[in-house]
């Protein structure tokens, strides 16, 4: 019986840790309002006026990556995207996603800015990149 209780306690602990990590991941990936709605089982949708989207794509990525090892490619992308993410903090932009070698961020949504200010922030970030 004590062994069964220990096994159940360990399984409960694993479930709680997994749930906590899931929540942390959701909060890291989504704006706070969206994360709260999803955690409550509600849908989330919001309209924005004058949002500027910034895309960054690595020129000749296929050629470059074919000449590197997998670890070198990961190091290259990680280092580059970490710098881009830090620039988002500097310019008040929101990183939306990364798909392969394409990095995407939005200005004017989280936090909200007037359309002209959103465009200027995106342009400044692009110049810094």
Helices and strands as residue ranges (DSSP letters): H 2-29, H 32-39, E 52-57, H 61-66, H 70-91, E 94-99, E 102-107, H 115-128
